[in-house]
Every structure is written in structure tokens, then in C-alpha cells.
Amino acid sequence: MANLSITPAAAQQIQHVLAERGQGLGLRVSVKPSGCSGYSYVLDFADEVGEEEIRFEAHGAQVFVAPDALEMLDGSEVDYVSEGLNRFFRFNNPNVKDECGCGESFTV
């Protein structure tokens, strides 16, 4: 069984964004071939659940993952961090072997 954890900070941000938006079930996370290292994370709103998507829930927030991305995301932690003036979702992914210099893509 695959595992994906959601920090309290990420859950709070997901809930905040969905409340501002006025709709949505949670955050949809997938990966796509991209960048200099191989793959990048793709984030979107989940307004409905895909037939084969896997749902992870913690701290009152939900994250949905497509089956084809599950192996690359297994064991990951979704966090929401502030670094200086920047705020963003960060994936602490134990499957990542290398990342590009700009942090936009990764290799598994």
C-alpha cells in the first residue's frame, strides 16, 4: 500500500485555497516528464475524483494522486513552507535521486 503524508501546514494551505476558491475537494498531485532532470510535480485542484485516483487525507485536507504517479510519490511528505518572501508546497520525496539546480525537476 502506498503512503503519502500531509503536514499540518500543507493541510491548512489546501483548506485555505479551497475556501477562497469556493469549491473543490482537495489538491491533485501528479508528475510529468519535464526539465533537465526528468520529472516535475504538477499541482491542480481536485473538483471531482478520478475513477482510479488514490486519496490521502490528513488534518482535514485531501490529496489525490493518479496511479501512474504513485510509485514516484510513494513515501513522500507534502509540506507548505515559507522561505523569505516565497511560499510554496514542498515535496519531501525519498525516491528522488537527483534534482536540477533550479529545483524545478527531479530524477527517480
Summary of the structure (lengths in Angstrom):
residues: 108
radius of gyration: 13.5
end to end distance: 19.0
largest distance: 39.2
contacts: 300
relative contact order: 0.26
helix: 19%
strand: 46%
